[in-house]
């Protein structure tokens, strides 16, 4: 059997991989990435493009209204691919993402909204795209929003965190940022990663102190250290950190009612007293 063709293909793919990894200008381009225009069209060309894009948009909207989602999606894609510099392109991209979302293709919708956010930051659809991304990210916490071989499945925790991180990076001072950061902390807490959860809750307090979630996040910091104590790490430092975080919560948010924080402070005192009792008993048995 002649193995020469196989060896040739192997060498070809290996060389291509090495070139791509090295960042050489000859690296193979990604054929699936949407091409962006490098030069602006002439005014006459742009007017023609606007007319064509407007016609395509009306056709797409008519198809969408009549329930032809696949045809509408194809028309929206054509607008973005052929006329990306027209005023209709961001609207078409938003409608394309909305079509995916309505058809239950939530991950694809999220990625398409992200394309809009990355490409058309000044568009009227920018803020609404982030609103939809936030909604999809929150939906991923309780519902199966993805599919594999036609079978619906939930996103894993890492994918959920990545979605919330995108929401934050897209609008760090936006109205969804604090909530997204709080959800990241909750995911770490659910995954029994107390140190990551504590750090994420602290970030809510540090980055979004005016958010209604900041007081709860500070209380969660105290509870996180307390949880480490309850899991067996009852060294004095965890107890002291839990007490300090609880005191800071009261100092930072004096006008906020936090019933859970009161219970946490009681637990801190109880664990601290128990530690002192056990330490005393230990020395008593040693005759000291």
N, C-alpha and C positions, 0 to 999 in steps of 0.2 A: 504493500500500500504506500502511495506517495504522500509523505507528510510535509512536503515543501510548502504547499499553499497555507497549511495551518501555521507553520513556523513564520511565514511571511506576514500573515494576519496578526499573529501574536506580536511580532516586532513592530508592526505598524501601530497597533493600539498602545503598546508600551511606550513607543516614542511620542505618540500624541499625548499620553498621560503625563509624561515627563515635561514636555513643552508647556502644557497647561499649568502644571504645578509650579514651573519656574517663572510664570508670568510673562513669558516671551510673547512678542506681538503676533507670532504665528499660531498661538493657541486657538483651538477649534471653538468657534462661537456656539452659543446655545441657540439651537434652531427654534426653540419654543418660547423664547423671550420676545415680547412685543417690541418691534423696532420703533425707536423714537426719531423724529425728524432732526436733521442736523442743520438745515438752513430754512429760514422763513420764506414762504412763497411770495411771489410778486403780488401787488394789490389786485390785479385782474384775476390771477389764479386763485387768490383767497376768496374773492367774491363768487367765483364759480364753485369753489369747494363748499362755501357756506350754503349755496343754493342746493347742491347735491346732498349735503349732509342734512339740511332741513327736510328735503323730500324723503330721505331714508328714515329720518326720525318719525315723521308722520306715518310712514308705512309700518314701522316697528310698533308704534303706539296702537295703530289699528289692529295689528295682529295680536298684540298683547291683550287688548280689550276683548277680542273675540276668542280668547283662550288658547291661541296658538303660541305657546311659550317658546318652543324650539325655533320657530321662524322669527319671532321677535328678537330672541337672543342673537341669532345670526345677523339680523339687520343692525342691531346695536353694535355688534363686533365690527361690522364693515365700516361703520361711521368712525369708530376709534382707530381702526387700522388704516383706513384710506384718508381720513380727514382729521388727524389728531390736533391740528392747530385751530380748528374752527370753534366757535362758541358753543356748538352742539356736542362736542366730544365729551366734556365732563358729564353733561346730562345723560348722554348715551351710556357712558360707563356706569353711572349710578343706576340707571334703569336696568342695565345688564346684571349688576350685582343684586338688585331687588328681585329680578326674575329668578335668579339662582336661589335666593332666600325663600321666595314663595314656593318654589318647587322642592324645598327641603334640602337643597345642596348648600348647607350652611358654611362648611369650611371653604368651599369655592366662593361663596358670596363674601366671606370675610376677606379672602385674598384679593378679590376684585375691588372691594371697598379700599383695601390697602393700596392698590394700584392707583386709584383715584387720589387718595391722600398724598401719595408720593409724587404724582405727576401734575396734579392741578390744585396746588395749595391755595390759590387765590380764587377758586371757583365758589359759586354759591352753594354747591353741594358738599363742600369740605366738612363743615361741622356736622351735617346730617349723616355723612358717611361714618364719622366717629361715633355718633349716637347709635347707629346700627351695629357697628363693631362691638360696642359695649353691651348691647342687648344680646348679641350672639354669644359673646364670652360668658355672660351670666347664664344664658340658656345652656351652655355646655356643662355647667355645674350639676344640672339635674336631669338633662335629657340626652338622648342619643342624637347627636347632630351630624355624625359622619357615617360613612358606609364603606364596606369592603366587600367586593364581589356581590354587591346588591344587598348585603346584610347590614342593618343599622347597628351602630356601635357608639359608645361614649368615647370622648377624647380622654386620653390618659392625663394624669395630673401635670406632667411636664408640658403637654400641649396646651392645657388650660392656662398655665402660668405664662406661656409664650404669648397667648392671646391678650391677656391682661397687660403684659409688659408692652405690647404694641399699642394698646389704648393709651397707656401712660406716655410713651415716647412720642406718639402722634400729637398729643396736646398735654404737656406736663402740667399746665395750669388750667386745664379744662375741667368741666364740671364732673367728669367721670374718673378723673385721675385718683382722687382719694379713695373712692369706692374700689377701683381696680387694685390699688395697693393693699387695701384691707382684705380683699379676696385672696390675694397672693399669700398674705399672712395666714389666713384661715386654711388654705390648702396645705401649707407647711405644718400647721397645727394638726390637721387631720392625718398627715403622713407621719406623725410622731417624730417631727424634727424640731424640738423645742428651741434650739439655738437659732435656726433659720426663721422660725416663727417670731421669736422675740425681736430679732433684727428687723424683720419686715413690719411688725407692729410699731417699732420705734420710728421707722421711716415715715409712717402715717403721721405720727406726732410731729416729727421734725420738719417734714415737707409740707404738711397741710394742717397746721395748728388751728386754723379757723374752721375746719370741717367738723360737722356734728359727730363724725366717727373718731375724731382725735381723742376725746376723753375715754371712749370705750377701748381704743387701742392702747392707751396708757395703762388702763386697768388690766388689759390682757397681758401686758409686759409683766406686771406683778404676778398675775396668775401663772404665767409661763415659768417664772422662777420657782413659784410655789409648787407647780407640777413636777419640776425636776426634783424638788425635795421629796415629794410624795412617791416618786419613782425609785427612791433609794439614795439619791444624791443629797443627803440631809446635812451636808457640811454647812458650816456657819455662813460661808460666803453667799450661798444661794438664798438662805433665809434673810440675810442682811439686804441682798439685792431686791428680794420680793418686798420687804418692808420699805426700802427706799423708793421703789417704783410706786408703791401705794401712796406714800406720803407726797411724792411728786405729783401724782394724779390729783390729789386734793388741792395742792398748791397751784397747779396749772389751771385747773378747772373747778374753782370753788363754787361756782353757781350751778354746777351740773349735778343732777341726782344720779348716783351710781350705786344701787343696792348691792350689786355683785361685788363692788369694791369693799363695802363694809364687811361682807362675809369673808372676803379674802383676807382682810386685816385681822379678823378673828382667828382664821386658820393659821396665819403667820404667827400670832401670839401663842396659839396652842402648840404648834410644832416647835417653836422656840423654847417654850416651857418644858416640853417633853425632852428636847435635846439636853437642856440644862439638868433635868431630873436624871436622865441616863448618865450624863457625865458625872454628876454627884455620886450616884450609886457605884460607878466604876471606881472612883477614887476612894469611896468608903470601903469597898471590898479590898482595896490595896492598903487600907489602914492609914490613908492620908486624908 
